[in-house]
Amino acid sequence: MAVGASHMTVPREPDDSSGQPGRGRGGRWRLPSPVAAGALLLAALPLALLAAAAWLGRHVRPSADEWCFLPVVRDQGIGGMIGKFYVTDNGRVGNGLLVGLYAQFPVAGHQWYAAVSTLVVVAVLWALVVLVLRRARQSAPRGLALLVAAMVTAVFLLATPNTYKTLYWPAGSVSHTVAPVLACAAALPALAAGGRRSRVAALAVVAAAGVFTGTLSEETSVVALVVLGGLLLLGRRLVTDRAWPFLRTWALTGAAGVAVGTAVLMTSPGSLRRRERFGAGTTSILAPDSLLASARGFARIAETVLTTWEYGGVLAAGFLLGLLVRPARTGDGPAVLRPCRPLPLACAGVLAVLVSGYLCTVVTHPVFGPRVATAARTWNDYLLLYVLVLAGLGALLGRSLRRRGARPWPVAAAAAAAVLYAAAAVGLAVPLHHLGQDMLVRAGQWDRQDASLRAAAARGAEVAPYTPTPVAGMLEPFRAGGRIAWPARCVAEYYRLERITRSTRLP
């Protein structure tokens, strides 16, 4: 989102306020400016929080669907996992590929998943902020782009009602947390494209990413189509006439890729079986009662999100960005973005979030029913767009104050934004600590039971007792007082037993 006029030149380094390398005379490194030092110190708060979250990943152990995934990957490899998804489960072959990648390393894959996925999210969002600044022809103090990316990542991963299912549960995360991030990453080559070859490469990337997204997550596909459709409708007002043909081709290519991937998913035997299992046919999705129930569910979701005050940290990060950036003094290449028009940009961003959020709720309602308002992991497909728009709105507010405010007000506003930014990071740390304690307890219980079940299988036993070890609402065998056995059969298969029986005492 542009935060300044587009007639200035492109900086050599978007997050360097001087536009020059970080060396002084004689080749010595210069100390960062006070603003840059402050930005780096603030960025350290969410980065430390994310590092702690990644470290807690060592307490993750398999549960729920993963009990069923691990034996398949062990016995049939990643190809078997992809085939299971396509033929039996849900048709998400892209999902099957990602599941197979971490399930190759059973427990270790679960333990490393949070660290790897967090690093991917930070890297993608950091690159996105840097490239958007470059295209907007703005120069920011060093560390400011990282400040924004770190807070957006922290809020996206940790501010949800169930952080475990968002970050630590790989089976849910690849579908609803990583999926929108990978779709967002497809925009990076387009933002960086300068010559003909780089534009062709950007088209190839968005086509492949579109197909992969279509086979990875239905909800992320909906969000991608809404955003790409918005670019096609409003692109002429965002970019110059010179840049419009490429943007139009890029958006159409991405939409075509998503359509192809979605067609592969929707026509798969697994998707047909899933719709039959849940009674989620096209008619039920478009029925007036379903549409109205989806609207009520989305209203409850919006209420939850809007009353989660930690999202204010993203607004503060964007505000600091808009307040501190300046038009770049050096660069090359023709202008790409038109002069910033804050109100239309803000309205377009908010509308995209509302439309994509409601449509995602419509898609998921037939499967979850009234629980769609509490199945927080399914919100992430459009919550990434929400936090990005929220950062953009903050940037527009900061830009407006910078251009119109008298001298004392920008300083006071920057201080207030910094306080809110820091408070949001601290606020997210408390529930993360509590979740980490729960995960630690479960890890100890799971490890003791794992050793016991492996010992029973080694003795030649065919039946062994199992005690549920749930965490953060994750499904375990014999829940609801033992009435619901799933996934007991998968647990037995994982340990090479005939079956497991319910126990109330841990080994």
N, C-alpha and C positions, 0 to 999 in steps of 0.2 A: 504494500500500500504506500503510495507516495506520501511523503511528509513535507515536500517542498516543491518549488517550481522546477520545471523540467528543462529549462533553457540553459542550465549550467553544465559544466563538463564532468566527465567521469573521473573519480579519484583513483589514484594508483592503488591505494589500500583503503577500503571503505571505512574501517574502524580506526583510522588514524586522522586526527583532527588537522594535522599539518599537511597531510598529503605527501610527506617525505619519509624516507626510511628512518628507523629508530636509532640512528647513530649521529652523534654530534661531530664536531670538528676533530680531526685526528683519528677518526674511526672508533671513538669511544661511545659506549652505549649511554644514552641520556636517561636520567631519572624520569619516570612518568610525571605528567602534570598532576596537580592536586585533583582535578576532575577525574582523570584516568585512574589515579590511585584509589579515589573513592569508589569508582565504578567497579574496580577489581575487588575491593574489600566487600562491597555489597554482593557481588556475584559469588564470592566465596561462601556466603551463607547457604543458598540453595545447593551449591555444588557440594558442600560438606554434607548436607542433608541427603543428597542423592548418593554420595559415596557411602554413607551409613546404611541407606536402603539397600544398596548393592551388597554390602558386607553381610547384612542380615539374610541375604539369599542363601547363605550356607546352611540355614536351618530348614530349607524347603525340602519336602519329601513328596513322592507321588501320592495322588489321591484322585477320586472321582474318575473321569474318563481315562485318565492316564494309566489306571490299572489295566484298561483294555488295550491301550495303545502299545505299551511296552512289550507284551508277548508277541505281538504281530511284528514289530520292528526287529525284535530279537531273532525270530524264526524265519521271517521273510524279507527283512531289510526294508529300506525306504520305499522300494517299488511295491512291496506288499502293503505298506501303509497307504500309498497313493491309490492302489487298487481297491483297498477296503473303503476308503472315502468315496471313490467314484461309483463303485458298484453297490455298496451296502449302506453307508452311513448318511451322506448328505451331498455328494457330488463335488465337494470342495477339494479339487486335486492340488491347488496351490497350498491350501491348508495342510493337506497330507504331506506335502514336501517339507514344509517348515516343521511340522510335528516330527517327521522322521529324522530331521537333522539333529534335534536335541534329544530325541528318544534313543538315538544310537548310543548315547552315554547315560544309561538309565538314571541313577541318582545324581551323578555329577552333572548331567545335562540340565537337571532341574535346579541344581545349586548355582550354576553359572548363568542361568537364563536371565535373571534380573540384572546382573552386572552388564551382560552383553547388550540386552535390549535397552537399558538406560543409556549406555554409551552411544548406541545408534540414534536414539531420539535426540540427545544433546547435539550430536554432530550434525544431524539433518537440520535441526532448527537453527543452529548457529550459522550454518552455511546459508540457510534461507534468509536470515536477517541480513547477513553481509551482502548477499547478492541483490536483495531488494533495495538496500541502501545504495548500492552501485547503480542500479537501474534508475533509482530516484535522483541520482546525482547529488547525493548527500555525503558528507564526511562527519564521522562521529569520533569522539575520544576513544582511545584504545580501551578495550574491556567492556564498552557499552553494548556491543552486539552480544557478547557472552552473557552479560547481565540479563538481557532480555531472554535469551535462549534458555538459560539456567532456570529462571523463574517459571517460564512457560512449561518446561519439562517437569519441574517439581510439582506444580499445581495439577498438570494433566495426569501425572502418575499417582499422586498422593492425596489429592483433595476429594477423591470420590468416596462414596459411602463404604465401599469395600475395596481397600487397597490391595488386599491379597489377590483377589480375582483379577484386578487390573494389571498388577505387576508381577506377582509371584506365581500365579497359576499359568504355566505356559500354554496349556490347551485353550484357555479362554483368551489369553493375551495375544496369541498369534492371529486370532480372528478379529479382535475388536480394539486392541491397543497398538500392536505393530502394524496392522493392515493400513490404517489411515496415515501412519508415518511413512510407510513405503510409498503410498500413493502421493504424498506430499513431496517425497524425494524425487519423483519423476519430473517435477517442475524445475529442479536445479539445473539440468543441462540447458533448458530453454532460457533460463535467466542468465546463464553464463555464455550463451551462444553469441558469437560475433561474426564469423565468416560463414560461407556457404556450407563447408564440411561440418562445422559444429552445429549448424541448424539441421542438417540432414541427420546427424547423430541424435540430436534432441528429439526429432520426429520418431526415429527408430526406438529410442528409449521410452517415449510416452506410449507408443503402440504396444510394445512388449509389456510395459507396466500396466496398461489398461487391461490386456488379456489376463495377466496374472492376478490383478485385483478382482476381476470378474469371477475367477475361480477360487478366490481366497475368502471373500466376505461380501455377502449381499448388501449389507448396510453401508459398508465403505463404498461399494459401487454406486449406491444411490447418492451418497454425498458427492462423489466424484462427478457424476452426471449433472447434479445441480450446479456445482461450481463451474464446470465446463460450459454448461448451458448459459450460465450467467455471463461468462466471458464472451460467448458468441453474441449475446444480446447487447452487452454494454461495452464490448471491447473497443469500438470506435471512439468512445468517450474517454477511454483510459489511455490509449496509446496513439502515437502519431500515424498519419496515413502511410508512412514508409514502413512502420512496424506491424500494421494491421494485417496484411496478407499472411505473414508468418504466424501471428497469434491465431488467426482464424484457422489456418491449416493445422496448427498444433492442437487446438481444442477439438477440431473435428476428428483428427487422428486418434486422440486419446479417447474420445467418446466412442468411436468405432471399435477400438480395442476393448473397452469395457463391455460393449454390446456383444462382441464375439465371446469373451470370457464368460459372460453371464449366460449366453446361449448354451455354451458347453456345460455349465453347471446345471441349468434348469432342465436340460434334456437328458441328464445323466440318470441311470437307474437308481443311484443313491438318493438323489433329490426327489425323484418320484416316490420312493419308499418313505422318505421322511415326511413328505406332504400327506401321504396316506396315513402315516402313523399319527400325525397331529391333526389331521383333518384340515390342513391349511391350504386349501385350493384357492384358485384365483377368485372364485365367486365369494368365498368367505372374506377375503381381504377387502374386496370392494363393496361388500354389503353395507348399507347405511348404518346398521347397528355396530358393525366392526369399526367403521370410520369414526363414529361418534365416541365409541369406547377408546379408540386410539387417541382422539383429541383430549379426552379426560385424562388418560394416562400421561400424555405429553405435558399437559398442564401441571400435573403433579411433579413430573421430572423437572420442569422449568422452575417450579417453586423451590424444590430442593437445591438446585444449582444456584439460583439467584440469592438464596439465603445462606449460602456457604461463603462466609466472609473472606476466606483465604484467596478466593479468586480476585480480590482487590489487589493482591500482589502483582498479578499480571497487568492490571490497569495501571498500577504505579510504575512498573517497568516500562510499559509503552509510553507513559507520560514523560519519564526521564529521557527516553529516546527522542521524543519529539521536541523536548525542551532544549536538549544539548546538541543536536545535530546542526550542522551549518552547510550551506552550499559549497560543494567542492570547488577548489581553485584550479586544479589541473586535471587533465584527462584527454581522452580522444574519442572519436566516433560520433555519429549523429545522435540527436535526442531520440529517446524512445517513448517516454511517458509525457502525456500532456500536463499542463499546469494543474496542480492539485485543486480539486473541488471537494472540500471536506464533507458537506452534507450529503451529496449523492453517494460518495464512497461509503459513508457510515450507514446510510439506509440500505445500500446494496449488500453490505456485509451482514447486517442484522437480518435482512430478509433471507439471505442464503442459509443462515443458521436455523431460522424458524422453519423454512420449507424443508430442508434436509432432515432436521430433527423430527418433524411430524411424519414425513414419509418413512423414515427409519422405524418409527413407532408403529406405523401401519404395517410394515413388513414383518415386524417381530411380534405383533399382538396375537395373531392366530396361534403362535407356538406358546407364548408365555401367558396369554390371557391377562387377567388383572395384575399378575406379577410383573408385567412389563414396566410398571412404575417403580419396582424395587430391584429389578435385574440390572444393577448399575453397570456391569461390564459391557452391556449392549449399548450404553450411552456413549462410550468412548469414540465410536465411529464418527460422531458429529461433535463431540466435546473438543476434539483437537481443533476443528474449525472454529468453535466458539472461543477458545482461548486465544487463537491467532487473531480473530476479529476483535476480541477484547483488547489485545495489545495494540492493534491498529487504531482502535478508538482512543486509547490512551495517548498514542503518538499524535493523533490529530488534535487532541486537547492541549498537549504540550506545545505543539506547533502554534496553535492559536494564541496561547499565552505568551509565547516567545515573541510573536510578531506584534502583539497589541499591548502587553502588560508593561506597566511602569517598572523601573528597576527593582524596588524592594519585593514586588510580588513574585517574580520568577524564582528568586532565591528562597523565599519562604515556602513556595509551592514545591520546589525541589526537595527541601528539607522534609516537608510533610510526606511526600511521595517516598523518600528514602526510609522514613519511619514505618510507613505502611508496608513497604517491601520487606524490611527486616522482620516486622511483626508477623507477616504471612509465613515466612520461612520458619520462625520459631513456633508458630501455631501448628504447622504441619508436623513438627518434630514430636509433639506429645503423643498423638495417636500412633505414630510410627513406632515409638518406643514401646507402647503397650502391645502392639501387634508383634513386635519382635520378641517380647517375653512369651506370648502365646506360642509363637513358632518354635522357640527354644524348647518349651515344655513338650510340644508335640514331637519334635525331632528326637528327643530322648526316648519317648514312648515308642515311636515308630522304629527306632533302631533296635530296641530290646525285642520288640515283637518280630522284626525282620530276622534277627539272629535265631529266635526260637523256631520260626516257621522254616527257615533254611535247615536247621538242625533236624527238624521232624522229617523233612523231605529226604535228607541224607540218610536217615535211619530206615527209609523205605515206607514211611507212613503214607497213607492215602487220604486221611482226614486229620485236620488239625483245628484247634480253636482259634478264633480271631476276635479281638476286641476293637471296636471302632475308636479311632483317634481323630476326631474332626477338629478343624480349625477354621475360623472365619466363615462358617456356614458351608464349608465344602462337604460334598456328599461322601459318605462312607458306607460300607456294607452293614446291614442290619440296623438301619436307622428306624425311627418311629417305633421304638420298642421292639425291634426285630421284625416288624411286619414287612418292611421293604428290604429285600436281600441285595438288590443291585448295588455295586458290581461284584458280588461275592464270587461269581463264576470266574470273572477275570482275575481276581486275586488268587484264586486256586490255580489258575493256569499260569500266572506269573511265577508261583513257587513250585510248579509242576506237581500239584496235588490233585486229587479227584474232586475234593470239595473242602470248604471250610465251614465250621459251625460257630454259632454266636457264643461269645464269652463275655463276661462282665469284669473279668480280672486280667490285668496285664501280666505278662510273664515276669 
